[in-house]
Amino acid sequence: MENKKSTEAKGDTIMKKEEFAALWKSIRLKVTDTYDVPPEILWVNGSTIGTLGNFSASTGKAKSKKTFNISAIVAAALTNDEVLHYSACLPPDKRKILYVDTEQSRYHCHKVMERILRLAGLPTDQDRDDFVFIVLREQTPDMRKRIIEYMLENMPDVGLLIIDGIRDLMYDINSPSESTDLINLLMRWSSGYNLHIHTVLHLNKGDDNTRGHIGTELNNKAETVLQITKSTQDGNISEVKAAHIRDRDFEPFAFRINDSALPEVVDGYVFQQPKQEKSFPLTELTEQQHRTALENGFGKRTVQGYSNVIQALKQGYASIGYERGRNVLVALNTFLVNKRMIVKEGKGYRYNPDFHY
């Protein structure tokens, strides 16, 4: 019976000549082809964080004000103006914004929608054709994806799609196959419908890593990953920085919620220096030295347990002549995770050969 299923599955994966002929034109790249530069539509202080045909994400722990930050991005896009250091310029035929909320009640979603309009300086007593807000809290993950797909198919003028949050488009946040399928879906939507997708994913409670296997995939494939963190100096202030960005990095900024319940920039805010930069000189080792050490320490395996990760780092870096004590190795581990040189996979960590130093 199993052999029969295996044979049937194998038969399903064999592509017919006619099917491949139709696909060939869309997958082959020729040096004589010419392509337009993807239109840039979102910036932070002059650094590009969003282009049409790509997707980005905001990450943060609970109560870090992620949705307030998203509100500023949408408000900037609605007016093609600047809000909270975010600037936007959507093309004339891509001015519509589709906001999908998967978590909150209709009451709280209405507050978010109203806040966005107030941030944009737009009236809150009339509906807009260029701003569509849908609430999918009661739907299943499969139905949520079907609804979004249907709306994109029938709304060709959407330039920005917000998905708050992406976790609710899947059943198992730690499923490698489901995570890969969802990221592929985001890439297909953004490219096929020529729009930008910005989504939201929570960080783990115990560290600054994005949740589940979907977080790993998101970090590897997203154009930009913003991290929103509650300030350790003032709990009423949130910090925004680039956890990952393809364009040049931007200066982080901070915001608070003012008396009008709207986010506003905190001028003159001084960011605390990360502890790992004090205890571990980031430029001490070259990229190749890091790669060699991590290949020797981790190989292609996923190392389970924190103490085993530290031991793998100790062995790997000792192999290149960098022998250090536990305190330095702990700081080194934090540095490598933040740089995504090692990434979380399930309950362990593995070496990520695709990192950018």
C-alpha positions in Angstrom: 0.0 0.0 0.0 2.8 2.4 0.9 4.6 1.6 -2.3 1.5 2.3 -4.3 1.1 5.7 -2.6 4.8 6.5 -3.2 4.4 5.6 -6.9 1.3 7.8 -7.1 3.0 10.7 -5.4 6.0 10.4 -7.7 3.7 10.4 -10.7 2.0 13.6 -9.5 5.4 15.4 -9.4 6.4 14.5 -12.9 5.8 17.5 -15.1 4.4 17.1 -18.6 6.3 18.6 -21.5 3.4 20.9 -22.4 3.2 22.2 -18.8 7.0 22.9 -18.7 6.8 24.6 -22.1 4.3 27.0 -20.7 6.3 27.6 -17.5 9.7 28.0 -19.2 9.1 31.5 -20.4 8.4 32.7 -16.9 11.3 31.1 -15.1 14.2 31.5 -17.6 16.4 34.6 -17.1 18.4 35.9 -20.1 21.2 38.5 -19.9 19.5 40.3 -22.8 16.3 40.8 -20.8 15.6 44.2 -19.3 13.7 44.9 -16.1 12.4 48.0 -14.4 13.8 48.8 -10.9 11.1 47.8 -8.3 9.3 51.0 -7.3 10.2 52.1 -3.8 7.2 53.0 -1.8 8.2 53.1 1.9 11.2 54.7 3.6 12.5 55.5 7.1 14.7 58.5 7.3 15.6 58.0 3.6 16.4 54.3 3.9 14.1 52.1 1.7 12.1 49.6 3.7 9.5 48.6 1.2 9.2 48.1 -2.6 6.5 46.8 -4.8 6.9 43.1 -5.4 8.4 42.4 -1.9 7.3 42.0 1.7 8.5 43.2 5.0 7.6 42.7 8.7 7.3 44.3 12.1 8.3 42.2 15.1 8.1 42.9 18.8 6.9 41.4 22.1 3.5 41.9 23.6 2.7 45.5 24.5 5.6 46.9 22.6 3.2 49.1 20.5 3.6 47.2 17.2 0.1 48.1 16.0 0.7 51.8 16.8 3.9 51.6 14.6 1.9 49.9 11.8 -0.7 52.7 12.1 2.0 55.3 11.3 3.1 53.3 8.2 -0.4 53.1 6.9 -1.1 56.8 7.6 2.0 57.8 5.6 0.9 55.5 2.7 -2.7 57.0 2.7 -1.4 60.5 2.2 1.9 59.8 0.4 3.5 61.9 3.1 5.6 61.5 6.2 4.3 60.2 9.6 6.5 59.2 12.5 9.7 59.1 10.3 7.9 56.9 7.8 7.6 58.3 4.3 5.5 56.8 1.5 4.8 57.2 -2.2 2.4 54.8 -3.8 2.0 55.0 -7.6 -1.3 56.5 -8.9 -2.6 53.1 -10.0 -1.6 51.4 -6.7 -3.1 53.8 -4.1 -5.4 51.4 -2.4 -4.5 49.9 1.0 -5.9 46.6 2.3 -5.6 46.1 6.1 -6.2 42.6 7.4 -6.5 42.0 11.1 -6.6 38.4 12.3 -6.5 38.9 16.1 -8.6 41.8 17.5 -12.4 42.3 17.9 -14.3 44.6 15.6 -14.4 47.2 18.3 -10.6 47.3 18.7 -10.1 47.1 14.9 -12.4 50.2 14.6 -10.2 52.0 17.0 -7.1 51.2 15.0 -8.8 52.3 11.8 -9.9 55.6 13.3 -6.4 56.1 14.7 -4.8 55.7 11.3 -7.2 58.3 9.8 -6.4 60.7 12.6 -2.7 60.2 12.1 -3.1 60.9 8.4 -5.2 64.1 9.1 -8.2 62.6 7.4 -11.9 62.7 8.5 -13.2 59.9 10.6 -16.8 60.4 9.8 -16.8 59.0 6.3 -15.5 55.8 4.6 -12.8 55.8 2.0 -12.5 53.7 -1.2 -8.7 53.7 -0.9 -8.6 52.2 2.6 -10.2 48.8 3.1 -10.1 47.2 6.6 -11.2 43.6 7.1 -11.6 41.6 10.3 -10.8 37.9 10.1 -10.6 36.9 13.8 -13.4 34.4 13.5 -12.1 32.7 10.4 -9.9 29.6 10.0 -6.3 30.0 8.7 -7.3 28.5 5.4 -10.3 30.7 5.0 -8.3 33.8 5.9 -5.9 33.0 3.1 -8.7 32.3 0.7 -10.4 35.7 1.5 -7.2 37.6 1.1 -6.5 35.9 -2.2 -10.0 36.7 -3.5 -9.8 40.3 -2.6 -6.4 40.7 -4.2 -7.7 39.0 -7.3 -10.6 41.5 -7.5 -8.8 44.7 -6.3 -6.0 45.3 -8.8 -5.2 48.8 -7.4 -4.0 47.6 -4.0 -0.4 48.8 -3.5 0.0 48.0 0.2 -1.3 44.9 2.1 -1.1 44.8 5.9 -1.4 41.5 7.6 -1.7 41.8 11.4 -0.7 39.0 12.2 0.8 36.4 10.0 0.8 33.7 12.6 -2.9 33.3 12.2 -2.6 32.3 8.6 -1.2 28.9 9.7 -2.1 26.1 12.1 1.4 25.2 13.4 3.9 28.0 13.9 6.7 25.5 14.2 5.9 23.5 11.1 8.7 23.8 8.5 6.5 22.8 5.6 3.6 25.1 6.6 6.1 28.0 7.2 7.7 27.5 3.8 4.3 27.4 2.1 3.2 30.6 3.7 6.4 32.5 2.9 6.1 31.3 -0.7 2.5 32.5 -0.7 3.6 36.0 0.4 6.2 36.0 -2.3 3.6 35.0 -4.9 1.1 37.6 -3.7 3.6 40.4 -3.6 5.1 39.6 -7.0 2.0 38.4 -8.8 -0.2 41.3 -7.8 2.7 43.8 -7.8 2.2 45.2 -4.3 4.1 45.4 -1.0 3.1 43.3 2.0 3.9 44.3 5.5 3.1 41.8 8.2 3.4 41.4 12.0 4.9 38.6 14.1 5.5 38.4 17.8 9.0 37.9 19.3 9.6 35.1 21.9 9.0 36.2 25.5 12.5 35.0 26.6 14.6 36.5 23.9 14.6 38.8 20.8 14.0 36.0 18.3 10.9 35.9 16.1 8.5 33.1 17.0 8.6 29.6 15.5 9.9 28.3 12.2 7.9 31.0 10.4 10.1 33.6 12.2 13.2 32.0 10.8 11.7 31.9 7.3 10.5 35.5 7.6 14.0 36.7 8.6 15.6 34.9 5.7 13.2 36.1 3.0 11.8 39.5 4.0 13.1 42.7 2.5 13.0 44.5 5.8 12.3 43.4 9.4 11.6 46.2 11.9 11.9 45.5 15.6 9.7 47.4 18.0 11.0 47.2 21.6 9.7 48.8 24.8 12.3 51.1 26.3 14.2 49.8 29.4 14.6 53.5 30.4 10.9 54.5 30.1 8.1 52.0 29.8 6.0 54.6 28.0 8.5 54.8 25.1 8.9 52.3 22.3 12.1 52.0 20.2 12.2 51.2 16.4 15.2 49.8 14.7 16.0 47.6 11.7 16.6 44.0 12.7 17.3 43.3 9.1 17.3 45.6 6.0 18.5 45.1 2.4 19.0 48.9 2.0 21.4 50.9 4.2 20.5 50.9 7.8 18.6 53.8 9.3 19.1 55.6 12.6 16.7 54.0 15.1 14.0 56.3 16.6 11.7 56.2 19.5 8.0 57.1 20.0 5.5 57.5 22.8 1.7 57.7 22.9 0.6 61.3 23.4 -2.5 62.7 25.2 -4.5 62.2 22.0 -3.7 58.5 22.0 -1.5 58.9 18.9 2.1 57.9 18.5 4.6 60.8 18.4 8.4 60.9 18.0 10.5 61.3 21.1 13.1 64.0 20.2 16.5 63.7 21.7 16.1 60.1 22.9 19.4 58.5 23.7 19.6 54.7 23.0 21.5 52.5 25.4 24.5 50.7 24.0 23.9 47.0 23.6 25.8 45.0 26.3 27.2 42.6 23.8 29.1 45.4 22.0 30.9 46.2 25.2 31.9 42.6 25.9 32.5 41.3 22.4 34.4 43.4 19.8 32.3 42.9 16.6 35.2 43.6 14.2 37.7 41.2 15.9 37.0 38.3 13.6 36.4 38.3 9.8 33.4 36.9 8.1 35.3 33.9 6.9 36.6 33.2 10.4 33.1 33.2 11.7 31.9 30.9 8.9 34.8 28.4 9.5 34.2 28.4 13.3 30.4 27.9 12.9 30.9 25.2 10.3 33.3 23.4 12.6 31.1 23.8 15.7 27.6 23.2 14.2 28.1 21.6 10.8 24.6 20.9 9.3 23.0 19.8 12.5 20.6 21.6 14.8 22.1 21.8 18.3 19.5 21.3 21.1 19.8 23.1 24.5 21.5 26.3 25.4 24.5 24.6 27.2 25.1 22.5 24.1 25.0 25.6 21.9 27.6 27.3 24.0 29.7 24.1 23.9 29.4 24.1 20.0 30.6 27.7 19.9 33.5 26.9 22.2 34.7 24.0 20.1 34.1 25.8 16.8 35.9 29.0 17.7 38.7 27.1 19.4 39.3 25.4 16.1 40.3 28.8 14.6 42.4 29.8 17.6 39.8 31.8 19.4 39.6 30.3 22.8 37.5 32.2 25.3 35.6 31.7 28.6 31.9 31.2 29.1 31.1 34.9 29.6 32.6 35.9 26.2 30.9 32.9 24.6 27.5 33.9 26.0 28.0 37.4 24.5 29.2 35.9 21.3 26.0 33.7 21.1 23.9 36.9 21.5 25.9 38.6 18.7 25.5 35.6 16.4 21.8 35.3 17.0 21.2 39.1 16.4 23.2 38.9 13.2 21.3 35.7 12.2 24.5 33.8 11.8 22.8 31.1 13.9 19.0 30.8 13.8 16.4 29.1 15.9 14.9 25.9 14.5 12.4 24.2 16.6 13.8 24.0 20.1 17.5 24.3 18.9 19.8 26.4 16.9 21.6 25.8 13.6 24.3 27.6 11.6 22.8 29.8 8.9 25.2 29.9 5.9 23.1 32.6 4.2 23.8 35.3 6.7 25.1 38.7 5.6 27.9 40.0 7.8 
